[in-house]
Amino acid sequence: MSVQNITVIGSGTMGHGIAHVAATGGYNVVLNDVSEALLKKNFDNIKRNLAKGVALKKLSQEKYEAAVSRIRLCVNLQEAVTGSDFVIEAIPEKMALKIELIANIRNHLQTHAVLASNTSGLSITEMAAASNRPQNFIGMHFFNPVHKMKLIEIIRGLETSDETFALTAEVSTKMGKEVVAVNESPGFVTSRINAMIGNEAFFMLQEGVATAEDIDKALKFGLNHPMGPFEMIDLVGLDTRLSILKHLHSTLGEKYRPCPLIEKYVKAGRLGKKVGKGVYTYNQTREQD
């Protein structure tokens, strides 16, 4: 099967990033969300990020215009998926929400269409069962910011077909990504390791071992990590990281028990860059990108 039309459901941080790389990969993209205001705001984010690529000479003006022209905004969910070859949901990381969405669209999909979930740790098999098309269901774990990060983890559910996996790998490659194959397991590869690093960093901060700045500096310059654990957590979102930790704790045991300090930050509304304050405060001295 040849993929020409991709639908992305959810236009937030991950969704508009996925739409961006799908459009630059040559696909016709329908971007869906619950309101026109959200869609317009996030389409502007796509155009701004594409323009940065032009300014940095990583993208030509012609490719910028072609990518923008391939993206269509659509508020109606059923209309957005009708006629699509490949649907990627990028809504919040809550299983109940994802299953409700899947139930709402499964009868509107083409028979051959692949349905993919952008998730950093939830069960692909559970979502696939709700789709009534488990052989055509797969996980795609994109990384933030999507237009810069090269990796996609492709996660097989119990009944994901080889054809679905191969097609997803092809789509991912055309988006300019490197792929790794993962058999479903809580946290996959990256989230499982990253959650433990971030959680341990919070325990060290709670214990007064070092400041957040020095913990980040130690990992960047001592272990050659491109970002410190707190910089990463602020980028991902503390609420998202806490949700992942709770899932890993329930499935993999005590070593993933969330640090009380991260729970305190989330209760205080310190969710990271997206709200201007997480471990760090983002203002004129610490710009958001």
N, C-alpha and C positions, 0 to 999 in steps of 0.2 A: 504494500500500500504506500502511496506517496502522500505526504502531509503537505498541504498548502495553507490551510486555515487553522489558526490556533486561537482558542479562547482562554483568557486569564480572568479568573473570578477573584475579585478583591484587588483594589488599586493602591493599597497602602505601600509601605516601604518595600516589601518583597514583591508584591504584585506588579507595581509599576516598573520595578527593576526587571522582572521577568518579561513584561511586555516590551521593554526597551531592547533586550538582547534577542527576543524573538523577531522583532521588526528588523533589526540590523542583520539578522541571519537570513532575511529574505522572505519571511512568512507574513501573510496577511493576519492581522491581530485584531480581535475584538476584546476590549477591556471593559469589564463589568464591575459595577459597584452599586450601592444602595441609593446614591443620589447623584444628580448632575454636578452639584457643587464639588463633591469629593472627586469625581472623575476629572473635572476641569482642573482642579488644584493639582492632582497627581499627573495629569497629562502635561501640565506646565513644568513639573519636576522632570519628566522625561525629556522634554525639549531643552530644558536648561542643562541637563547632563550630556545630552547629545551635542549641544553647542560648546560645552567645555572640551569635548573630544575634537571638535573642529578647531578650536582655539589652540589646542595642544598638537595639532596636525596629526592626530591619530585617526581622524575621520575626515573625508572630503565633504565639501558643501553639498555636492550631488547626493552622496550617501545619506547625509543628514536629511535632506528633503525627501528622499525616497523612503527612509525609515518612518518619518513623521506621516507621510501620506498613506502608509500601510496600516496605521492604527485607527480603529473606529471605536468610539465610545458608545456604550449601551447600558441603560439602566435596567431594562427588562431581562430577567435572568433566563427565562426559557428562550427568548429570542436570541440571546447572546450565544447559547450553546447549539442552537439549531443550525445544521449544516457544517458544524466544526468537525475537523478531523482529529483534533487533539485538544483536550480540555485540561487546564491546570488550575486547581483551586489553591488560593493563597490567602485564605481567611484566617482569623485568629486560631491559635494552637490549643483548641479545646475539642475533644473528641465528639461531644454531643452536638456542637455546632457543625462540625464537618459531616457527621452522619445525617443530620437534618438537611444540609445542603445537597448531599449526594441523593437522598430520597426525592428531593424536589426536581432534580435534573435528569435522573436516570432514564425516564421514559421519553425524554426529548432528544436523546443522543442518537446519532447515526449508529447503525449496527457495528460498523468497523471502528468507530471512534475509540481512542484511548482516553481513559480518565486517570489523571495523575494528581497526587496530593503533594504539595510542598509542605513537608513536615520535618522537624528536626528530631523526632523521636517517637511519635505515636504509631500504633500498630497499623500497618498497611493491610494485613489480613483481615482485621476487624472492619476497616472501611470498605475493603473489597467485597466483603459479604453483604454489606448494605447496598452495594451498587447493583447487585444481581448480574454482574458481568465480571467476576473475579479474574478471569483470564486476561481481560483488557484493562486491569487496574494495576497501578504501579506507584511507587514513591519517587519523588525527585526532591532531594534536599539541596536547595540553592543556598548561597552564602551572601551575607550583607557586607558591603553594597554589591548587588548582583552584577552591575555593569563593570565592576572592577575585579571581583573575585572569580578565579578560573575554574573552581571545582563544582561539580554536581555529584552527590552520592545518589546512585540509582538503586532503589530498594525493591527487591522482589518480595511479594506476598507469597503465601503458601501455594496459590494456584496461578500466579502470574505466568503467562506463556512466554516461550522463548521469542516468539515473534514480537510481542509487546516490548520485551526488554530490548531487542535489537532496534526496533523503531525508535524507542526512547533514547537510546544511545546515539542514533543518527541525528535526531532532532537536537540533542544536547551539543553534539559536535558542531552542527551548523550554527548554533548560538555562540560558538567560539569557546566552548568549555572542554575541560578535561573531565573524564568520568571514572568513577570507581564503582564496582559492582558489590552490593551488600545483600546478604541474606538477612531477612528481617530479624532484628534483635533489639531490645530496648536501647535507645540512644544511638543506634547504628555504630559508626566508627568515631566520627569527629565529636558529636555531642557527648558521647560517653566519656571521652578523654577530657574534653574542654570543660564539661560540667565539674569534673573532679578538681581540675586545676583552679577554676574560679572559686569553687566552694572552699578549698584549702586556703586560697588567698584571703577570703573573708574570715576564716578562722584565725589566720595570722594577724589580720587587722584588728579583730575583736580582742585578741590576746595582747595586743600592743607590741608585737614582734618588730614591726616597722610601719612607717606611714604607707598610705596607698601609693603615693608617688614613688617611694623607694622600692616597694614591692614590684611595681611596674617596671621601674628602671632596672632592677636586678634581672628580671626575666628577659628584657629586651637586650641588654648588653652582656649579661652573663650566659644566657641560654639561646641567644640569637632569635628570640621570638619577635615577629614584626610589630606586635602590639602587646602591651602589658595586659594581665588578666582583668584589671579594673577598667581599662580603656575598652577592652572587648565586651565586658559585661554592660557597660554604659551604651555601647553601640547596639548590641543585641536587644537590650531591654532587661531590667532586673526582674520584671514580672514574668517575662518569657523564660529567663534562666531559672527562676524559682519553680515555675511550672514543670520544666524539664527535670529538675532535681527531685521534685515530689514524685514524678512518674518513675524515675530511676530508683528512688528509695523504695517505692512500693513493689517494684519488679525485681530489683537486683540486691536489695538489702541495705544494711546499716551504713556501709561505707559511703552511701550517697545521701545520708540524712542532711537536709539543708542547715547551714549555719544559722543560728538565731538572728545574727546581725543582718543577713540579707532579707529575712522575713520582716525585720523591723524597718528597713529602708523601704520595702514595698508598701508596708502599712502607712508609712509617712508620705507616700506618693512620689518617692524619689526613684523614678522608673528609668532614668537614663537620658540620653541625648534627646529623645523624642519629646520630652517635657522640659528640657533645659536644666535638669538637675538629677544626678544619680549619685555615684560615688564622688564625682566631680560636679562643679557648677559650670555651666556653659554660658559664657558671655563674651565680651570683647577680647578677653585675654585667653579664652579657650574656645576657639571657633568651632561651630558645627560644619561638617562638610556633607 
